[in-house]
Structures are given as C-alpha cells and as structure tokens.
Amino acid sequence: MNIEVSKRLSHFQTGIFAALNEKKDALVKSGKKVYNLSVGTPDFPVAEHIQNALIDAAKDPDNFHYALKDLPEMLEAVKDYYKKRFGVEISTDEITSVNGSQEGIAHIGMALCNPEDVVLLPNPGYPVFEVGSFFGRAQSYYYDLKEENNFLPRFDEIPEEIAKKAKYIMVSYPYNPVCAIAPKSFYEELIAFAKKYNIIIVHDNAYSDIIYDGVYGGSFLEFEGAKELGVELFSLSKSFNLTGARVSFVVGNKKVIDAIKLLRSQYDFGMFIPIQKAAIAALTGPLDGVKAQCAKYQERRDVLCGGLRSIGWDIRDSQGTMFAWAKIPEGFSSSQEFCMELMEKTGVICTPGDAFGSMGEGYVRFALVLPVEVMREMIDVIDKSGILHSRS
Ligand SMILES: Cc1ncc(COP(=O)(O)O)c(C=O)c1O
C-alpha cells in the first residue's frame, strides 16, 4: 500500500541534528573522546525529597489511574510558590499544568489563534515557539534579537500593521539560546506595547533560577498589568532537574488558562499522579539546593567562557540559562561548518546557531552540562587543536 502521510509534516526538518548525531556516533565508534555540550538536559541529581515523593506515590496502585485533573494540593503548591518565590498573588484557577513547557508552547497557538492571526516570535528562537504558531495555523512574524541590543527586541521596529494583527507575542528571559537577561524596563516596555495593540504576552520562564552574578531572576507576572495581558510558562525541568518528568505550569490570565484547559482536555487525561506529588514536593520543599546548583552553573560558566577567552576566543559571559552563546571564530563561513570541524578536530559537540533561526547564524551554543574538570580538559583540547586561529 502506498501510505501518504500529512503534507504538514514536510514543515519539520531534522537536518542538522541528525547530521550532528551521525557524526557523533561515528566519532564514538572510532574511539575518540567526545565532549557533548549540545543537549540542554541537566546532569545534576534530583533532590532526595522529590525522588522520595515520587517513589512513595508510585507504591499506591490508585495513583496509576487517569489523573483527569490537577490535584488541588498541587495547584495550591504552585500558588504558594509564586507568592513565596516571586511575591506574586495568583489564584488556583489561574494555573494549569502542562506536560512540560515544550508541550504547552506547542499547543498554545491552537488555543489562541485563528488563521488570520499573526504570532510574534524572536529570532533567534527556541524552536518550539514556531511550532506553536504553526499548529495554531497563524502567520509567524520574526522580530530580531541583536547582540548590540543585548538580545532584546526593538518594539519600534515591528511594523504597525503586523502589530495590529498579532494575537500573541512569545518572549523569554533569561533566554536560551542567547543567554541574555532582561532588565525591568524591558517588561514595562513589553506590557505597554502589548496593551497598545491588544496582544497576549506568553512569557517562557524556564531559567529564572539559573541566573548569574547575583542578579535577581523573577517572574513576568511581577509586573503591573501582566496578568491582564498574558501568561507565563513555569517549568520545573531546569530548576529541579526534572526534565524527563515533563512537569510545567501555565500561570496567569484566566481566559488564556481556560482555553488551554479546554484544548488539553481533548487529548490528555492529566499528569501522572506520582509526578504531581513530586512537583508538590519540589515546590513546597527547601530551595537551598536550587541556589547551590545555580552557583555550580556559574562556576561552569566561568570555566567555559573565561577558559575560551583565555585561549583567544572572545565570547560573552552568559547572564543566565544553562548555556553559553559564542560568535564563531573568524574565517569560518557558517556555524554548521565550524561545528562540524570542531567536532572532527576536538570531539567537542555544540549546536550551530542557525538551528535557532537566521539570526543565530554566526554563533554556536554550548550547554553547561559537564563538570568543570572535564570542561578545563576540553578547553585544552580546543587550544591544542589550533582550530580557533586556523582561518584567521
Ligand atoms: C527556552 C526554553 N523553553 C522551554 C523549554 C522546555 O522546557 P520543558 O522541559 O518544561 O518542556 C526549554 C528546554 O530546554 C527551553 O530552553
């Protein structure tokens, strides 16, 4: 039988990641040491009290039934956490769980958009942002994030006719991949812009606990008027190392939350109860481990960014996130060319910036997922390979 799958799938490409993986497998097979800094999954352990909550809950057979909805005590835990951590008052009907921010962002366009709508997306962009717009059958409009603007958008560069058609704008700080944070004035500007054009704000907040040099990492909902205009995706993946558990929340405007809940009720029977219990333990438990972990990420950031600078690669210090974003060395014609050569010569795997959109060309992203000793060794390997100065 000739099976034809949806033409819509041709929208998605696996290109560069498949090529990187193939090359990595070949290197490993050949016995070469590999330093894999391409994937943003934390290598730190999950706190014991969170593991125990999951294990205890998994011992009760009743907890294997369909959850159907968020446990009231989990919603209370999110509500209390927002008050304690960010000083933000929300009610439990302004919260819904999602199976990771990835899932929430992928589906938010379906909950909000009609075909004539425009979605404003950052370039470079975390890839699922575009998926949300595509699934919502909306038109994507990209606003540029440039290094000279500290990777913040220039709202005055968004044409008025686009702004008028925009249904929602995706924003995210601290931002993966560019590793920049946003000042308070940015959020005030964002809120004024969204208010003027009646645009919903969707703030992806995955890294408020991984922010460097003593800067405060907060919530979009702390700003006056935020809840009237939008929602925030609040992920437990990175703060609590729960990436595989798929637990995140959308918090904020009730109308948006209700739309997400209605949509989700059509394809999901609720989050596995032991994971809900683990989320409660994370949110109500001690947070000193989260702070200590941020300090460890900062040490890695210092070793990686400082180390690369010391061997002649002039890269910016990350301000937040578990990544570093670096301009490729002189003489290379593209991020992909540099990544492939770096991998061949040194075994170091990073992500080419163009995987995040056209404005990512000329950059690469490193994930801070190796211990400092291994990072130091890796920097030495890069230095000895001569790749940084091979084309200049
Ligand atoms: C900016 C950003 N948003 C969302 C996600 C996905 O988070 P989750 O694990 O909650 O799906 C990530 C994960 O790397 C991310 O970097």
Ligand as a Chemical Component Dictionary entry (heavy atoms), coordinates in Angstrom:
data_LIG
# 
_chem_comp.id                   LIG 
_chem_comp.type                 NON-POLYMER 
_chem_comp.pdbx_formal_charge   0 
_chem_comp.three_letter_code    LIG 
# 
loop_
_chem_comp_atom.comp_id 
_chem_comp_atom.atom_id 
_chem_comp_atom.alt_atom_id 
_chem_comp_atom.type_symbol 
_chem_comp_atom.charge 
_chem_comp_atom.model_Cartn_x 
_chem_comp_atom.model_Cartn_y 
_chem_comp_atom.model_Cartn_z 
_chem_comp_atom.pdbx_ordinal 
LIG C1 C1 C 0 13.625 28.363 26.478 1  
LIG C2 C2 C 0 13.073 27.005 26.795 2  
LIG N1 N1 N 0 11.750 26.846 26.871 3  
LIG C3 C3 C 0 11.201 25.651 27.139 4  
LIG C4 C4 C 0 11.986 24.545 27.326 5  
LIG C5 C5 C 0 11.337 23.228 27.574 6  
LIG O1 O1 O 0 11.113 23.026 28.907 7  
LIG P1 P1 P 0 10.281 21.775 29.411 8  
LIG O2 O2 O 0 11.276 20.745 29.820 9  
LIG O3 O3 O 0 9.459  22.311 30.537 10 
LIG O4 O4 O 0 9.441  21.299 28.274 11 
LIG C6 C6 C 0 13.373 24.653 27.269 12 
LIG C7 C7 C 0 14.226 23.476 27.452 13 
LIG O5 O5 O 0 15.388 23.454 27.156 14 
LIG C8 C8 C 0 13.931 25.926 26.991 15 
LIG O6 O6 O 0 15.245 26.103 26.904 16 
# 
loop_
_chem_comp_bond.comp_id 
_chem_comp_bond.atom_id_1 
_chem_comp_bond.atom_id_2 
_chem_comp_bond.value_order 
_chem_comp_bond.pdbx_ordinal 
LIG C1 C2 SING 1  
LIG C2 N1 SING 2  
LIG C2 C8 DOUB 3  
LIG N1 C3 DOUB 4  
LIG C3 C4 SING 5  
LIG C4 C5 SING 6  
LIG C4 C6 DOUB 7  
LIG C5 O1 SING 8  
LIG O1 P1 SING 9  
LIG P1 O2 DOUB 10 
LIG P1 O3 SING 11 
LIG P1 O4 SING 12 
LIG C6 C7 SING 13 
LIG C6 C8 SING 14 
LIG C7 O5 DOUB 15 
LIG C8 O6 SING 16 
# 
